[in-house]
Amino acid sequence: MKVDGRLKRLLVTVLLIIGGIYLCNMLYIMIDQLMNGFVVDWFEDNYVEEKQLFTKDGLTYYTKAIRWGKVKELLLKILIGLVIFWIVSVRLISVLYASRQETKVLKEAGKMIGDYMRQGREASDIFPSEYAPVSVEMAEIKAAMQRQEQLQKEEAGRKNDLITYLAHDLKTPLTSVIGYLSLMEEVPEMPAEQRVKYVHITLDKALRLERLINEFFEITRYNLQQIVLEKESLDLSFMLVQMADEFYPILSDHGNTLKLQGTNEESIMVYGDGDKLARVFRNILKNAIAYSYPDTEILVDCKTAGEKLFVTFSNKGKTIPRQKLEAIFEKFFRLDDARGTNQGGAGLGLAIAREIVTLHGGAIRAESGNEVTAFTVELPI
């Protein structure tokens, strides 16, 4: 039968008090005997007084009486001292005992946690019933770690697949560039019309090669960089107007138009890193252009609500399936599984955008339905 911890501490305290009294008594006897009645003499000098009773036949008779007032003061001081000593002793003993028990419990808990994290057993098989709250917390932590580990494995797998595809895809345009250049060198008298055609094909393949190499650099730069914000007050309306002008050639090539809403009103000032936020909006707009139908309008709507700013990019294109929509902000995730297409990049643009927005204390989300996809960036003003 287990004895409750409090009862144990009480028993220990009582034993210590009894032992302390016994020790004090023994010290008194030893001191009094060794010092030849020193204690008695001291008591008589301070707490006993002589009183003259009477004189008879030339002799004076005295009697001794205890000074009870002083004795009471002494007893009160001794009592206070004993109470203080008892309180301090009990407190000290309780702290030491509790510390030992805490250390013991921590060691046991640490051992059980280590066994649980290293082994594949259930938490209930390792943690006793009194550790139920700890077992629940550890089960949640272990599940979260396993989910994170699985996500990292999937991310690493996507990255490795991407690099493998890129390495393979580099060969095709490079082979074409070398082939057409060699052909033009071997046949200097080639007709001008045919030469122009081959030059155009070579340039197209070289541009394709450049895009693939840029993807390699994007992957490497993402792994090496650490995003650091340099915040300042900036006019977001002006930034979006500038971006619309910057993307005009790309929009024209794809047959798209860009419409801005909410930017013609008074300036919308935010406190953030202008370069990083511009990168967020560029990445989202590139994605919108790449996956929108040709000859359609891309809408950028900017509005405020309370202390928050919402910038929404909407484009018309194929509806993104729900399972892909949930993974669209993951690193190295591409909507198009076929590497032969020129859409998308290394699958880092939206992942980087989410990191930047999160560092600004905001959020980013995507919605897709009825062939309309919308990305909304939420920022604190």
Contacts in CASP RR format, 6 or more apart in sequence:
PFRMAT RR
TARGET T0000
AUTHOR 0000-0000-0000
METHOD contacts of the structure
MODEL  1
MKVDGRLKRLLVTVLLIIGGIYLCNMLYIMIDQLMNGFVVDWFEDNYVEE
KQLFTKDGLTYYTKAIRWGKVKELLLKILIGLVIFWIVSVRLISVLYASR
QETKVLKEAGKMIGDYMRQGREASDIFPSEYAPVSVEMAEIKAAMQRQEQ
LQKEEAGRKNDLITYLAHDLKTPLTSVIGYLSLMEEVPEMPAEQRVKYVH
ITLDKALRLERLINEFFEITRYNLQQIVLEKESLDLSFMLVQMADEFYPI
LSDHGNTLKLQGTNEESIMVYGDGDKLARVFRNILKNAIAYSYPDTEILV
DCKTAGEKLFVTFSNKGKTIPRQKLEAIFEKFFRLDDARGTNQGGAGLGL
AIAREIVTLHGGAIRAESGNEVTAFTVELPI
9 93 0 8 1.000
9 94 0 8 1.000
9 97 0 8 1.000
12 93 0 8 1.000
12 97 0 8 1.000
13 90 0 8 1.000
13 93 0 8 1.000
13 94 0 8 1.000
16 89 0 8 1.000
16 93 0 8 1.000
17 86 0 8 1.000
17 89 0 8 1.000
28 39 0 8 1.000
31 38 0 8 1.000
31 39 0 8 1.000
32 38 0 8 1.000
32 39 0 8 1.000
32 40 0 8 1.000
44 64 0 8 1.000
46 70 0 8 1.000
47 66 0 8 1.000
47 67 0 8 1.000
47 70 0 8 1.000
47 71 0 8 1.000
47 74 0 8 1.000
48 64 0 8 1.000
48 65 0 8 1.000
48 66 0 8 1.000
48 67 0 8 1.000
49 64 0 8 1.000
49 65 0 8 1.000
49 67 0 8 1.000
50 62 0 8 1.000
50 63 0 8 1.000
50 64 0 8 1.000
50 65 0 8 1.000
51 62 0 8 1.000
51 63 0 8 1.000
51 64 0 8 1.000
51 65 0 8 1.000
52 60 0 8 1.000
52 61 0 8 1.000
52 62 0 8 1.000
53 61 0 8 1.000
53 62 0 8 1.000
53 63 0 8 1.000
54 60 0 8 1.000
54 61 0 8 1.000
55 61 0 8 1.000
109 131 0 8 1.000
109 134 0 8 1.000
112 126 0 8 1.000
112 127 0 8 1.000
112 131 0 8 1.000
112 134 0 8 1.000
113 134 0 8 1.000
113 138 0 8 1.000
115 121 0 8 1.000
115 126 0 8 1.000
116 123 0 8 1.000
116 126 0 8 1.000
116 127 0 8 1.000
116 135 0 8 1.000
116 138 0 8 1.000
116 142 0 8 1.000
117 138 0 8 1.000
117 142 0 8 1.000
119 126 0 8 1.000
123 135 0 8 1.000
123 136 0 8 1.000
123 138 0 8 1.000
123 139 0 8 1.000
124 135 0 8 1.000
126 135 0 8 1.000
127 134 0 8 1.000
127 135 0 8 1.000
127 138 0 8 1.000
151 330 0 8 1.000
154 330 0 8 1.000
155 330 0 8 1.000
155 331 0 8 1.000
155 332 0 8 1.000
157 332 0 8 1.000
158 330 0 8 1.000
158 331 0 8 1.000
158 332 0 8 1.000
158 333 0 8 1.000
159 219 0 8 1.000
159 331 0 8 1.000
159 332 0 8 1.000
162 215 0 8 1.000
162 219 0 8 1.000
162 332 0 8 1.000
162 334 0 8 1.000
162 346 0 8 1.000
162 347 0 8 1.000
163 216 0 8 1.000
163 219 0 8 1.000
165 339 0 8 1.000
166 212 0 8 1.000
166 215 0 8 1.000
166 216 0 8 1.000
168 339 0 8 1.000
169 212 0 8 1.000
169 339 0 8 1.000
169 340 0 8 1.000
170 209 0 8 1.000
170 212 0 8 1.000
170 213 0 8 1.000
173 205 0 8 1.000
173 206 0 8 1.000
173 208 0 8 1.000
173 209 0 8 1.000
173 212 0 8 1.000
174 205 0 8 1.000
174 209 0 8 1.000
176 201 0 8 1.000
176 202 0 8 1.000
176 205 0 8 1.000
177 202 0 8 1.000
177 205 0 8 1.000
177 206 0 8 1.000
177 209 0 8 1.000
180 198 0 8 1.000
180 199 0 8 1.000
180 201 0 8 1.000
180 202 0 8 1.000
180 205 0 8 1.000
181 202 0 8 1.000
183 190 0 8 1.000
183 198 0 8 1.000
184 190 0 8 1.000
184 195 0 8 1.000
184 198 0 8 1.000
184 199 0 8 1.000
190 198 0 8 1.000
208 342 0 8 1.000
211 342 0 8 1.000
211 345 0 8 1.000
215 345 0 8 1.000
215 346 0 8 1.000
218 345 0 8 1.000
218 346 0 8 1.000
218 348 0 8 1.000
219 332 0 8 1.000
219 346 0 8 1.000
219 348 0 8 1.000
222 331 0 8 1.000
222 346 0 8 1.000
222 348 0 8 1.000
222 351 0 8 1.000
222 352 0 8 1.000
227 276 0 8 1.000
227 352 0 8 1.000
227 355 0 8 1.000
227 356 0 8 1.000
227 359 0 8 1.000
229 272 0 8 1.000
229 273 0 8 1.000
229 276 0 8 1.000
229 356 0 8 1.000
229 359 0 8 1.000
229 360 0 8 1.000
230 273 0 8 1.000
230 275 0 8 1.000
231 271 0 8 1.000
231 272 0 8 1.000
231 273 0 8 1.000
232 271 0 8 1.000
232 272 0 8 1.000
232 273 0 8 1.000
232 274 0 8 1.000
233 269 0 8 1.000
233 270 0 8 1.000
233 271 0 8 1.000
233 272 0 8 1.000
234 269 0 8 1.000
234 270 0 8 1.000
234 271 0 8 1.000
234 272 0 8 1.000
234 274 0 8 1.000
234 277 0 8 1.000
235 267 0 8 1.000
235 268 0 8 1.000
235 269 0 8 1.000
236 268 0 8 1.000
236 269 0 8 1.000
236 270 0 8 1.000
236 277 0 8 1.000
236 302 0 8 1.000
236 309 0 8 1.000
236 311 0 8 1.000
237 262 0 8 1.000
237 263 0 8 1.000
237 264 0 8 1.000
237 265 0 8 1.000
237 267 0 8 1.000
237 268 0 8 1.000
237 302 0 8 1.000
238 267 0 8 1.000
239 274 0 8 1.000
239 277 0 8 1.000
239 278 0 8 1.000
239 281 0 8 1.000
240 260 0 8 1.000
240 263 0 8 1.000
240 281 0 8 1.000
240 300 0 8 1.000
240 302 0 8 1.000
240 311 0 8 1.000
241 260 0 8 1.000
241 263 0 8 1.000
243 278 0 8 1.000
243 281 0 8 1.000
243 282 0 8 1.000
243 285 0 8 1.000
244 258 0 8 1.000
244 260 0 8 1.000
244 300 0 8 1.000
247 258 0 8 1.000
247 282 0 8 1.000
247 285 0 8 1.000
247 289 0 8 1.000
248 258 0 8 1.000
250 286 0 8 1.000
250 289 0 8 1.000
251 257 0 8 1.000
251 258 0 8 1.000
251 289 0 8 1.000
251 298 0 8 1.000
254 289 0 8 1.000
254 292 0 8 1.000
254 294 0 8 1.000
255 294 0 8 1.000
255 295 0 8 1.000
255 296 0 8 1.000
256 289 0 8 1.000
256 292 0 8 1.000
256 294 0 8 1.000
256 295 0 8 1.000
256 296 0 8 1.000
256 297 0 8 1.000
256 298 0 8 1.000
256 315 0 8 1.000
257 296 0 8 1.000
257 297 0 8 1.000
257 298 0 8 1.000
258 285 0 8 1.000
258 297 0 8 1.000
258 298 0 8 1.000
258 300 0 8 1.000
259 297 0 8 1.000
259 298 0 8 1.000
259 299 0 8 1.000
259 300 0 8 1.000
260 300 0 8 1.000
260 302 0 8 1.000
261 299 0 8 1.000
261 300 0 8 1.000
261 301 0 8 1.000
261 302 0 8 1.000
261 303 0 8 1.000
262 301 0 8 1.000
262 302 0 8 1.000
262 303 0 8 1.000
263 300 0 8 1.000
263 302 0 8 1.000
268 302 0 8 1.000
268 304 0 8 1.000
268 309 0 8 1.000
268 381 0 8 1.000
269 381 0 8 1.000
270 277 0 8 1.000
270 309 0 8 1.000
270 379 0 8 1.000
270 380 0 8 1.000
270 381 0 8 1.000
271 381 0 8 1.000
272 360 0 8 1.000
273 356 0 8 1.000
273 360 0 8 1.000
276 356 0 8 1.000
276 359 0 8 1.000
276 360 0 8 1.000
277 356 0 8 1.000
277 360 0 8 1.000
277 379 0 8 1.000
279 352 0 8 1.000
279 353 0 8 1.000
279 356 0 8 1.000
280 352 0 8 1.000
280 353 0 8 1.000
280 356 0 8 1.000
280 357 0 8 1.000
280 364 0 8 1.000
280 377 0 8 1.000
281 311 0 8 1.000
281 313 0 8 1.000
281 377 0 8 1.000
283 349 0 8 1.000
283 350 0 8 1.000
283 352 0 8 1.000
283 353 0 8 1.000
284 313 0 8 1.000
284 350 0 8 1.000
284 353 0 8 1.000
284 375 0 8 1.000
284 377 0 8 1.000
285 298 0 8 1.000
285 300 0 8 1.000
285 313 0 8 1.000
286 344 0 8 1.000
286 349 0 8 1.000
287 344 0 8 1.000
287 349 0 8 1.000
287 350 0 8 1.000
287 375 0 8 1.000
288 298 0 8 1.000
288 313 0 8 1.000
288 314 0 8 1.000
288 315 0 8 1.000
288 373 0 8 1.000
288 375 0 8 1.000
289 298 0 8 1.000
289 315 0 8 1.000
290 343 0 8 1.000
290 344 0 8 1.000
291 315 0 8 1.000
291 317 0 8 1.000
291 318 0 8 1.000
291 335 0 8 1.000
291 343 0 8 1.000
291 344 0 8 1.000
291 373 0 8 1.000
292 298 0 8 1.000
292 315 0 8 1.000
292 316 0 8 1.000
292 317 0 8 1.000
293 316 0 8 1.000
293 317 0 8 1.000
293 371 0 8 1.000
296 315 0 8 1.000
296 316 0 8 1.000
296 317 0 8 1.000
297 316 0 8 1.000
298 313 0 8 1.000
298 314 0 8 1.000
298 315 0 8 1.000
299 312 0 8 1.000
299 313 0 8 1.000
299 314 0 8 1.000
299 315 0 8 1.000
300 311 0 8 1.000
300 312 0 8 1.000
300 313 0 8 1.000
300 314 0 8 1.000
301 310 0 8 1.000
301 311 0 8 1.000
301 312 0 8 1.000
301 314 0 8 1.000
302 309 0 8 1.000
302 310 0 8 1.000
302 311 0 8 1.000
302 312 0 8 1.000
303 309 0 8 1.000
303 310 0 8 1.000
304 310 0 8 1.000
304 381 0 8 1.000
306 381 0 8 1.000
307 380 0 8 1.000
307 381 0 8 1.000
308 378 0 8 1.000
308 379 0 8 1.000
308 380 0 8 1.000
308 381 0 8 1.000
309 378 0 8 1.000
309 379 0 8 1.000
309 380 0 8 1.000
309 381 0 8 1.000
310 376 0 8 1.000
310 377 0 8 1.000
310 378 0 8 1.000
311 376 0 8 1.000
311 377 0 8 1.000
311 379 0 8 1.000
312 374 0 8 1.000
312 375 0 8 1.000
312 376 0 8 1.000
312 377 0 8 1.000
313 374 0 8 1.000
313 375 0 8 1.000
313 376 0 8 1.000
314 372 0 8 1.000
314 373 0 8 1.000
314 374 0 8 1.000
315 372 0 8 1.000
315 373 0 8 1.000
316 371 0 8 1.000
316 372 0 8 1.000
317 371 0 8 1.000
317 372 0 8 1.000
317 373 0 8 1.000
318 371 0 8 1.000
319 368 0 8 1.000
319 369 0 8 1.000
319 370 0 8 1.000
319 371 0 8 1.000
319 372 0 8 1.000
319 373 0 8 1.000
320 328 0 8 1.000
320 335 0 8 1.000
320 366 0 8 1.000
320 368 0 8 1.000
320 369 0 8 1.000
320 373 0 8 1.000
324 333 0 8 1.000
324 335 0 8 1.000
325 366 0 8 1.000
325 367 0 8 1.000
325 368 0 8 1.000
327 333 0 8 1.000
328 335 0 8 1.000
328 350 0 8 1.000
328 366 0 8 1.000
329 350 0 8 1.000
329 351 0 8 1.000
329 353 0 8 1.000
329 354 0 8 1.000
329 364 0 8 1.000
329 366 0 8 1.000
330 351 0 8 1.000
331 347 0 8 1.000
331 348 0 8 1.000
331 351 0 8 1.000
332 346 0 8 1.000
332 347 0 8 1.000
332 348 0 8 1.000
332 351 0 8 1.000
333 347 0 8 1.000
333 350 0 8 1.000
333 351 0 8 1.000
334 344 0 8 1.000
334 345 0 8 1.000
334 347 0 8 1.000
335 343 0 8 1.000
335 344 0 8 1.000
336 343 0 8 1.000
336 344 0 8 1.000
353 364 0 8 1.000
353 377 0 8 1.000
354 364 0 8 1.000
357 363 0 8 1.000
357 364 0 8 1.000
357 377 0 8 1.000
357 378 0 8 1.000
357 379 0 8 1.000
358 364 0 8 1.000
360 379 0 8 1.000
360 380 0 8 1.000
361 379 0 8 1.000
361 380 0 8 1.000
362 377 0 8 1.000
362 378 0 8 1.000
362 379 0 8 1.000
362 380 0 8 1.000
363 377 0 8 1.000
363 378 0 8 1.000
364 375 0 8 1.000
364 376 0 8 1.000
364 377 0 8 1.000
364 378 0 8 1.000
365 375 0 8 1.000
365 376 0 8 1.000
365 378 0 8 1.000
366 373 0 8 1.000
366 374 0 8 1.000
366 375 0 8 1.000
366 376 0 8 1.000
367 373 0 8 1.000
367 374 0 8 1.000
367 376 0 8 1.000
368 374 0 8 1.000
END
